[in-house]
C-alpha cells in the first residue's frame, strides 16, 4: 500500500538535478561511478553520495566486477513506474552520448 511518507521520500530523491540526471543516464545504460565522475563537474565523493542515496533507497541495483561497481535502475523498485515517468519528462542528458560511446 502506498503511503504519503513513501511518496514524499521518492519526491525528495527526485528533487535534485544531479540525481535526476544520473537516473536519466542510467535509464539507457549500466554504468560505473568513474564514468559519471568524468562527466559531472563535481567531485567523486559528491557523485558517490548521490549514488548512495539512490541505492540505499532502492532506486539502484549495484553489481561489483573486480574493483569496480556498476549501477543500473532497479526495475523491482515499488515506484519504478513513477521514476520512468519522471525520466520521460527530463531532457536527454548530454552525458548519455559521451558515456554511452565510451
Residue frames as qw, qx, qy, qz and C-alpha x, y, z in Angstrom:
[[0.000, 0.888, 0.459, 0.000, 0.00, 0.00, 0.00],
 [0.386, 0.480, -0.022, 0.787, 1.33, 3.42, -0.97],
 [0.369, -0.734, -0.408, 0.399, 1.72, 5.90, 1.84],
 [0.149, 0.982, 0.021, 0.113, 2.21, 9.64, 1.71],
 [0.490, -0.749, 0.400, 0.196, 5.51, 9.16, 3.52],
 [0.731, 0.000, 0.561, 0.388, 6.84, 6.75, 0.88],
 [0.475, 0.731, 0.354, 0.338, 5.83, 9.01, -1.99],
 [0.146, -0.983, 0.108, 0.025, 7.33, 12.01, -0.19],
 [0.633, -0.504, 0.483, 0.334, 10.65, 10.13, 0.08],
 [0.659, 0.339, 0.516, 0.429, 10.65, 9.36, -3.66],
 [0.225, 0.927, 0.206, 0.219, 9.91, 13.01, -4.45],
 [0.376, -0.873, 0.258, 0.173, 12.77, 14.16, -2.23],
 [0.691, -0.199, 0.543, 0.433, 15.16, 11.83, -4.04],
 [0.511, 0.537, 0.505, 0.443, 13.99, 13.20, -7.38],
 [0.025, -0.982, -0.185, 0.018, 14.18, 16.83, -6.23],
 [0.422, -0.677, 0.377, 0.471, 17.88, 17.13, -7.07],
 [0.562, 0.725, -0.231, -0.324, 19.14, 17.96, -10.56],
 [0.074, 0.555, -0.825, -0.076, 22.25, 15.78, -10.31],
 [0.439, 0.004, 0.873, -0.214, 20.28, 12.74, -9.14],
 [0.669, 0.565, 0.275, -0.398, 17.70, 13.29, -11.89],
 [0.455, 0.715, -0.465, -0.256, 20.42, 13.40, -14.50],
 [0.157, -0.365, 0.916, -0.058, 22.07, 10.28, -13.04],
 [0.588, 0.244, 0.707, -0.308, 18.74, 8.46, -13.26],
 [0.617, 0.689, -0.027, -0.378, 18.27, 9.68, -16.84],
 [0.223, 0.630, -0.729, -0.148, 21.71, 8.33, -17.76],
 [0.273, -0.177, 0.929, -0.177, 21.04, 5.02, -16.01],
 [0.712, 0.384, 0.339, -0.480, 17.79, 4.61, -17.95],
 [0.671, 0.642, -0.292, -0.229, 19.96, 3.89, -21.01],
 [0.681, 0.413, -0.560, 0.228, 22.94, 2.02, -19.63],
 [0.808, -0.549, -0.108, 0.185, 24.50, 0.32, -16.62],
 [0.407, 0.757, -0.258, 0.441, 27.50, 2.41, -15.66],
 [0.689, -0.208, -0.392, 0.573, 30.37, 2.80, -13.22],
 [0.249, -0.892, -0.197, 0.320, 30.75, 5.81, -10.93],
 [0.464, -0.363, 0.333, 0.737, 34.03, 6.64, -12.68],
 [0.253, 0.418, 0.607, 0.627, 32.08, 7.33, -15.88],
 [0.154, -0.885, -0.431, -0.091, 29.83, 9.75, -14.00],
 [0.474, -0.694, 0.027, 0.541, 32.78, 11.49, -12.37],
 [0.438, -0.004, 0.465, 0.770, 34.27, 12.10, -15.81],
 [0.078, 0.609, 0.574, 0.541, 31.07, 13.82, -16.94],
 [0.315, -0.883, -0.343, -0.063, 29.81, 15.81, -13.95],
 [0.304, 0.627, -0.279, 0.660, 31.70, 18.85, -12.77],
 [0.604, -0.666, 0.214, -0.381, 31.67, 17.66, -9.14],
 [0.083, -0.558, 0.814, -0.142, 33.97, 15.51, -7.06],
 [0.498, 0.023, -0.856, -0.132, 33.94, 11.71, -6.91],
 [0.075, -0.169, -0.807, 0.562, 32.80, 11.79, -3.25],
 [0.394, 0.249, 0.164, -0.869, 29.85, 14.00, -4.23],
 [0.605, 0.156, -0.579, -0.524, 28.81, 11.60, -7.02],
 [0.364, -0.006, -0.912, 0.188, 29.22, 8.68, -4.60],
 [0.152, 0.161, 0.590, -0.777, 26.97, 10.44, -2.10],
 [0.576, 0.225, -0.129, -0.775, 24.22, 10.82, -4.70],
 [0.581, 0.141, -0.765, -0.239, 24.60, 7.19, -5.79],
 [0.160, -0.022, -0.869, 0.467, 24.48, 6.05, -2.15],
 [0.386, 0.179, 0.361, -0.830, 21.20, 7.92, -1.55],
 [0.669, 0.239, -0.351, -0.610, 19.65, 6.37, -4.64],
 [0.519, 0.150, -0.842, 0.007, 20.97, 2.89, -3.85],
 [0.025, -0.008, -0.790, 0.613, 20.08, 2.96, -0.14],
 [0.490, 0.236, 0.300, -0.784, 16.52, 3.93, -1.03],
 [0.640, 0.188, 0.744, -0.044, 16.21, 1.08, -3.52],
 [0.524, 0.754, 0.008, -0.396, 16.24, 3.00, -6.80],
 [0.410, 0.676, -0.598, -0.131, 19.52, 1.46, -7.97],
 [0.986, -0.133, 0.085, 0.050, 20.99, -2.02, -8.15],
 [0.076, -0.820, 0.558, 0.103, 24.73, -2.44, -7.65],
 [0.985, 0.151, -0.009, 0.089, 26.91, -5.04, -9.34],
 [0.335, -0.794, 0.462, 0.209, 30.56, -5.47, -8.42],
 [0.898, 0.401, -0.036, 0.175, 33.15, -6.52, -11.03],
 [0.657, 0.209, -0.288, 0.665, 36.70, -6.70, -9.72],
 [0.280, -0.274, -0.383, 0.837, 37.34, -3.33, -8.01],
 [0.160, -0.104, -0.264, -0.946, 34.56, -1.54, -9.95],
 [0.245, 0.417, 0.762, -0.431, 30.92, -1.09, -9.01],
 [0.071, -0.169, -0.581, -0.793, 28.32, -0.75, -11.73],
 [0.258, 0.331, 0.577, -0.700, 24.83, 0.66, -11.21],
 [0.132, -0.249, -0.688, -0.669, 21.53, 0.37, -13.02],
 [0.505, -0.242, 0.067, -0.826, 17.92, 1.26, -12.30],
 [0.173, 0.020, 0.941, -0.291, 16.11, -1.19, -10.04],
 [0.390, -0.136, -0.564, -0.715, 13.12, -2.32, -12.09],
 [0.476, -0.394, -0.784, 0.057, 11.69, -4.04, -8.98],
 [0.075, -0.038, -0.371, 0.925, 11.52, -0.74, -7.09],
 [0.140, 0.551, 0.780, -0.262, 7.91, -0.26, -5.91],
 [0.218, 0.835, 0.190, -0.469, 7.71, 3.19, -7.54],
 [0.474, -0.126, 0.589, 0.642, 9.66, 2.30, -10.69],
 [0.283, 0.656, 0.613, 0.337, 6.73, 3.40, -12.87],
 [0.121, -0.963, -0.160, 0.181, 6.91, 6.85, -11.27],
 [0.448, -0.562, 0.407, 0.564, 10.67, 7.03, -11.86],
 [0.454, 0.231, 0.674, 0.536, 10.13, 6.11, -15.52],
 [0.143, 0.857, 0.472, 0.147, 7.50, 8.83, -15.92],
 [0.254, -0.903, 0.073, 0.340, 9.78, 11.46, -14.38],
 [0.500, -0.295, 0.558, 0.593, 12.73, 10.37, -16.57],
 [0.396, 0.519, 0.645, 0.397, 10.47, 10.65, -19.63],
 [0.009, 0.963, 0.267, -0.027, 9.83, 14.30, -18.72],
 [0.448, -0.700, 0.261, 0.491, 13.53, 15.12, -18.42],
 [0.513, 0.776, -0.298, -0.214, 15.52, 16.41, -21.37],
 [0.945, 0.151, -0.167, 0.236, 18.12, 13.99, -22.70],
 [0.533, -0.758, 0.213, 0.310, 21.36, 14.27, -20.76],
 [0.436, 0.798, -0.408, -0.081, 24.36, 15.40, -22.84],
 [0.347, -0.534, 0.767, -0.080, 26.28, 12.78, -20.83],
 [0.866, 0.167, 0.431, -0.189, 24.38, 9.92, -22.46],
 [0.714, 0.684, -0.151, 0.008, 26.17, 10.45, -25.76],
 [0.169, 0.741, -0.613, 0.217, 29.63, 10.73, -24.20],
 [0.526, -0.360, 0.710, -0.299, 29.15, 7.95, -21.63],
 [0.874, 0.234, 0.369, -0.214, 27.44, 5.51, -23.97],
 [0.677, 0.689, -0.257, 0.017, 30.15, 5.95, -26.59],
 [0.042, -0.690, 0.691, -0.211, 32.88, 5.02, -24.07]]
